Amino acid sequence: MLSKKKKIIILSVMAVLLVATGYLNITLNNNITEQVSNTTTVTSGNFFQTYRQDRTNTRNQEIAYLDAILANDASSEEAKELAETKKVALVQTMELELVIEGLIKAKGFDDVVVTNTTSNVNIIVKGTELSTSEVSQIVSVVKDQTGKDIDNIKIIPIE
């Protein structure tokens, strides 16, 4: 059995460790909070530019992969046909997104990014809020260009 003196020492050491842990926790959390508050916020200008660049890089990689399949003599005819079909679809999607972006900008919007998938069209527009007439203009352009139902059109304003 432990003597009373040893128990007191163990409890004292545990109390000191508990206080030290609490102190370190508070100190480290304050440092992290300061670091987070000092980071730069992404502005809408940076967002649109960064998004376009990421999208372009991703698509360039996709096209390079498809071109590699097409150029490889070991690829089967089926794989080559599939790669060619995907490449054509990707180029058509890119053209459609570019056209929609241009038409929406022509309606007076500062900046816009469009992504078109098989099921949805996502439109990210620069602005804090959109009026009903602005939403109507965007939906009209997208429906005319894609033929997709309004339920499959997502408009996201971003500041």
N, C-alpha and C positions, 0 to 999 in steps of 0.2 A: 504494500500500500504506500501511496505517496504521502509524504509528510505535509503538514499544513503550509509550511514555508514554500515547498515546491509547487503546490497548487496555486498559491498566491503569485508566484513568479510566472507560471504558465499563463494564468489569467491576465496578468499585467502585460506580458508580451503579446498576447492575443489582442488586448485592447489597443496597444500601441500600433500593431499591424492593421487593425481595423481603421484607426484614425489616419494612418499613412495611406491606406487604400482610398479612403474617402477624399483625402487631400489631392492625391494624384488624379483621381477621377474628375474632380472639379477643375483642376488645372488643365488637364488634357482636353476636356470638353470645351473649355474657354478658348484654348488655342485653335481647336478645330473650327469653332464658331467664328473666330476672327479670320481664319484662312478662307472660309466659305464666303464671308461678307466682303472680303477683299478681292474676290474673283470678279472678273468682268462679266457683265450680263450680256447675253447674246441679243443684239438688236435685230430688228426685223431685216435691216439691210444685210447684216451678216448672215442671218438665217437663210434668206433667199439665195444669196451668193453661194454659201456653203452647201445648201441643198442641191442647187444646180450642179455644182462641181462634183459632189458625191454621186449624183445620179449619172452624170456624164462618165465618170470613172468606172462606175459599176457596169454601165452599158458597154463601154469600150472593152471591158474584160469579157463580158458575155459574147460580144462579137468576135473577139480574139479566140475564145474557146470554140465557138461555132466554126470559125475559119480554119482552126486547127483540125477539127473533125473533117471538114470538107477537103483539106489539103492532104490528109493522111491517106496513103494508099491502102493501109491496113483496115480502114473503116469500111464497114459493109455499105452496100447501096442503100439499104434501109436507113442506116444511121446518117448517111449523107443527105438523104431526102428529108429526114426529120430535122437535121441541122439547117438545111436550106429553108424549110418551112418556118422554123423558129426565127431565123434571121430576118426573113421577110416580114413576119409578124412584129418583130421588135422594131424594125425600121418604120413600119406603118404606125405603130404606137408612138414612136418618137415624133413622127411628123404630125400626128393628130394632136398630141400634147402641145407641140409648138404652135400649131394653128390656133388651138383654143386659148392658149396663153396670149397670143397676139391679139385675138379678137376681144378678149376680156380687157386687155390693156387699152385697146382702141375705144372701149366704152368709158374710159376715164379713170381706171384704177391704176394706182401707182406701181404696184408690183404684184405678181401672181405666179404660183407654181401649180401645175396640174399633173396628177398621176392618173393614168387610165389603166385599170385592170379589167379582166374579163367580166367582173360583176359590178364594180363600182368606179366612179370617177370622183377623185378627191381634189378639191380646189382650195388652196391656201392663199388667202388674199391679205394684202397689207392694209391694215386698218383696225380700229378698236371695235367698232360696231358697224353693222351693215343695215341699211334701211331696207324696207320691203321691196322698194323699186330696184335697189341694187342687187338684191338676191334674185329678183325676177329676171333682171338682165343677164346675170350669170347663168341661171338655170336655162334660160332661153338659148343662149349660145351653146351650152353643153348638150342640150337636147337636140338642137339642130345638127350639131356635128357628130354626135354619137348615137342618137336615137334611144338613149337609155332613159328609163323611167325616173321620175323625180325622187323616188324612194332610194335610188341607187346613186344619187348625187349628194356628196357631202361637201359643204362649204364651211371653211374654218378661217375666221378672221384672226390675224395675229398682229400685234403691235411691234 
